[in-house]
Amino acid sequence: DTVVFVEVKARTTLAAALESVTPRMRHRIAGAARYFLAKNEKLAGCALRFDVIALAPPFYWRHLDNAFAPPA
């Protein structure tokens, strides 16, 4: 019953990947989520979650569940 929107960022370090999800980027992701939900009315009652997955070479990763709340 949850729709999860996942932003995946790959950079040279995990810190750089996480820092790349800026307030502006979060705003754009939330806008894309609103558009998606408007086109898929059957999902209107579902809970929303915004996750971030950060990747860095060679095989480092970090998954942040519920990384941010959508901007109002």
C-alpha positions as CSV (number, residue, x, y, z in Angstrom):
1,D,0.0,0.0,0.0
2,T,3.0,2.3,-0.4
3,V,4.3,3.9,-3.6
4,V,8.1,4.4,-3.3
5,F,10.0,6.9,-5.4
6,V,13.7,6.2,-5.5
7,E,16.4,8.6,-6.6
8,V,19.7,6.9,-7.4
9,K,22.8,9.0,-7.5
10,A,26.3,7.8,-8.4
11,R,29.4,10.0,-7.6
12,T,33.0,9.5,-6.8
13,T,32.2,9.3,-3.1
14,L,29.0,8.4,-1.1
15,A,29.1,11.8,0.5
16,A,29.1,13.5,-2.9
17,A,26.2,11.3,-4.0
18,L,24.1,12.1,-1.0
19,E,24.9,15.9,-1.2
20,S,23.7,15.9,-4.9
21,V,20.1,15.4,-3.7
22,T,19.6,19.1,-3.2
23,P,16.4,20.9,-2.1
24,R,15.8,21.8,-5.8
25,M,16.2,18.1,-6.8
26,R,13.8,17.0,-4.0
27,H,11.3,19.6,-5.3
28,R,11.6,18.2,-8.9
29,I,11.2,14.6,-7.6
30,A,8.1,15.5,-5.7
31,G,6.7,17.2,-8.8
32,A,7.4,14.1,-10.8
33,A,5.7,12.0,-8.1
34,R,2.6,14.3,-8.2
35,Y,2.4,14.0,-12.0
36,F,2.8,10.2,-11.8
37,L,0.0,9.9,-9.2
38,A,-2.3,12.2,-11.3
39,K,-1.9,9.8,-14.2
40,N,-2.4,6.7,-12.0
41,E,-5.5,7.4,-10.1
42,K,-5.8,3.9,-8.7
43,L,-2.7,4.7,-6.5
44,A,-4.3,7.9,-5.0
45,G,-4.9,6.3,-1.6
46,C,-1.5,4.8,-1.2
47,A,1.1,6.1,1.2
48,L,4.2,7.8,-0.4
49,R,7.8,7.3,0.4
50,F,10.9,9.0,-1.1
51,D,14.1,7.0,-0.9
52,V,17.7,7.8,-2.0
53,I,20.3,5.3,-3.1
54,A,23.9,6.6,-3.2
55,L,26.6,4.7,-5.2
56,A,30.3,5.1,-5.3
57,P,33.1,3.1,-6.8
58,P,34.1,0.4,-6.5
59,F,31.2,-1.2,-4.7
60,Y,30.0,1.2,-2.0
61,W,26.3,1.9,-1.6
62,R,23.9,3.4,0.9
63,H,20.1,3.2,0.9
64,L,18.2,5.8,2.8
65,D,14.6,4.8,3.4
66,N,12.2,7.7,3.7
67,A,15.1,10.1,3.0
68,F,12.9,13.2,2.7
69,A,9.4,14.4,2.9
70,P,7.9,16.0,-0.2
71,P,8.1,19.8,-0.1
72,A,4.7,21.5,0.4
